[in-house]
């Protein structure tokens, strides 16, 4: 092997490592996505009023799921952290019936991942949109699933709320109280599934719902042994955003 061959091999190995890291990162981040800082809109005022009036008599998680059903699109800045000290910042964009786009800021700034529900394919640009290589994958491919089997095509807030609702069945829900979080009035809930029961590896969720619109602004997840799995916060949320025509199909 020549010196040039060795240099090319090292470059390829570095690229493969970065791509592998991105694939795992995308799926790990995709499963716990929250909202905060929603831009004011007329329909949100009505939702806020309905949530505030109903939260004492109706399951707040059900109210939050109803709000999700009303919206057509959203964009949030995801900030997540793990007990291992990993920190991630990703702009997450979603449009019904299931388009997902992730623009990475930290780590691997510039990388882009897009899921198209029409083609049912995932495209990943590890080094930036429009650059080589471009990976075309199925959302069921093990390369883009984490160790709990999380999938990019099942990463929206509706899936999160459904998972929490499943743990509520025969589980325990405690209203911890009202808390001001990042300048917003929130309702803190603690949802624990029955002993030995978990959903996607999670047995307990601590969730903070913004009282102005009913959607989560923070979620902390724990495994059946009580070990912390992940903490997720969201900033700069925009609801019912009008994305450019080719935003999900560049």
HELIX and SHEET records of a PDB file:
HELIX    1   1 UNK A    3  UNK A   30  1                                  28    
HELIX    2   2 UNK A   42  UNK A   54  1                                  13    
HELIX    3   3 UNK A   60  UNK A   70  1                                  11    
HELIX    4   4 UNK A  142  UNK A  144  5                                   3    
HELIX    5   5 UNK A  152  UNK A  154  5                                   3    
HELIX    6   6 UNK A  157  UNK A  168  1                                  12    
SHEET    1   A11 UNK A 135  UNK A 138  0                                        
SHEET    2   A11 UNK A 121  UNK A 125 -1                                        
SHEET    3   A11 UNK A 112  UNK A 116 -1                                        
SHEET    4   A11 UNK A  99  UNK A 106 -1                                        
SHEET    5   A11 UNK A  87  UNK A  95 -1                                        
SHEET    6   A11 UNK A  73  UNK A  81 -1                                        
SHEET    7   A11 UNK A 228  UNK A 239 -1                                        
SHEET    8   A11 UNK A 216  UNK A 222 -1                                        
SHEET    9   A11 UNK A 204  UNK A 210 -1                                        
SHEET   10   A11 UNK A 184  UNK A 192 -1                                        
SHEET   11   A11 UNK A 172  UNK A 181 -1                                        
END                                                                             
